Amino acid sequence: MIMDEKQMLELLDSPAIIQGKNAHEKEALLIQAVAHLLEADFPRLCQILYRVDVDERLLKRALDESDAPPAEIITRLLLERQKQKVALRARYTGASDDIPEEDKW
């Protein structure tokens, strides 16, 4: 199955991709999608990496230092970035409860 950009981003934004019983299956789907984009549409892959906000320096270093297939490395970095976003959201979502009602916008 070849995913389009929208499906790939929806899968990345899904909480189940980070944790859950199907996480490995979804990771495998992402690896396939990334491998396809590496071969068939590299500019679109770059666009996705930019949109998800994967650090370019980190990506280059990981690709240089690892013997793993590039699709696996890129998928791992995409997933790590999504985990960071989830943690940040969780951290700051509860913070608004500490603001007095008259100071909220």
C-alpha positions as CSV (number, residue, x, y, z in Angstrom):
1,M,0.0,0.0,0.0
2,I,1.4,3.4,-1.0
3,M,0.3,6.2,1.2
4,D,-0.2,9.7,0.0
5,E,1.1,12.7,2.0
6,K,-2.2,13.3,3.8
7,Q,-2.5,9.7,5.0
8,M,1.1,9.7,6.1
9,L,0.6,12.9,8.2
10,E,-2.7,11.5,9.6
11,L,-0.9,8.4,10.7
12,L,2.0,10.3,12.2
13,D,-0.5,12.5,14.1
14,S,-2.4,9.5,15.4
15,P,-1.8,8.7,19.1
16,A,-1.8,5.0,18.2
17,I,1.4,5.4,16.2
18,I,3.3,6.3,19.4
19,Q,1.8,3.8,21.6
20,G,-0.7,0.9,21.2
21,K,-0.9,-2.6,20.1
22,N,-0.7,-1.7,16.4
23,A,2.3,0.6,16.7
24,H,4.7,-1.8,15.1
25,E,2.4,-2.4,12.1
26,K,1.9,1.3,11.6
27,E,5.6,1.9,11.9
28,A,6.1,-0.7,9.2
29,L,3.6,1.1,7.0
30,L,5.5,4.3,7.5
31,I,8.8,2.7,6.6
32,Q,7.3,1.5,3.4
33,A,5.9,4.9,2.6
34,V,9.2,6.6,3.4
35,A,11.1,4.1,1.2
36,H,8.7,4.8,-1.6
37,L,9.1,8.5,-1.3
38,L,12.9,8.2,-1.2
39,E,12.8,6.5,-4.6
40,A,9.8,8.1,-6.3
41,D,9.2,11.6,-4.8
42,F,12.1,12.9,-2.7
43,P,10.9,16.6,-2.7
44,R,7.6,15.4,-1.1
45,L,9.5,13.5,1.6
46,C,11.5,16.7,2.3
47,Q,8.2,18.6,2.5
48,I,6.9,16.1,5.1
49,L,10.1,16.2,7.1
50,Y,9.9,20.0,7.1
51,R,6.2,20.0,8.1
52,V,6.8,17.5,11.0
53,D,9.8,19.6,11.9
54,V,12.5,17.0,11.9
55,D,15.9,18.6,12.6
56,E,17.9,18.5,9.4
57,R,21.3,18.3,11.3
58,L,20.0,15.4,13.3
59,L,18.8,13.7,10.2
60,K,22.1,14.1,8.4
61,R,24.1,12.8,11.4
62,A,21.8,9.8,11.8
63,L,22.1,8.9,8.1
64,D,25.9,9.3,8.2
65,E,26.4,7.3,11.4
66,S,24.0,4.4,11.0
67,D,24.1,1.3,8.8
68,A,20.3,0.9,9.0
69,P,18.3,1.5,5.8
70,P,17.6,5.2,5.3
71,A,13.8,4.7,5.3
72,E,14.1,3.2,8.8
73,I,16.2,6.0,10.1
74,I,13.9,8.6,8.7
75,T,10.8,6.9,10.1
76,R,12.5,6.6,13.5
77,L,13.2,10.4,13.5
78,L,9.7,11.2,12.4
79,L,8.3,9.1,15.2
80,E,10.7,10.6,17.8
81,R,9.7,14.1,16.8
82,Q,6.0,13.2,17.1
83,K,6.7,11.8,20.6
84,Q,8.4,15.1,21.5
85,K,5.4,17.0,20.3
86,V,3.0,14.8,22.4
87,A,5.1,15.4,25.5
88,L,5.2,19.1,24.9
89,R,1.5,19.3,24.5
90,A,0.9,17.2,27.6
91,R,3.3,19.4,29.6
92,Y,1.7,22.7,28.6
93,T,-2.0,21.6,28.4
94,G,-2.3,21.3,32.1
95,A,-0.3,24.5,32.7
96,S,-3.4,26.7,31.8
97,D,-5.2,25.4,34.9
98,D,-2.7,27.3,37.0
99,I,-3.6,30.7,35.5
100,P,-6.1,32.8,37.5
101,E,-9.4,33.2,35.7
102,E,-9.0,37.0,35.4
103,D,-5.6,36.6,33.6
104,K,-6.8,34.1,31.0
105,W,-7.5,35.5,27.5
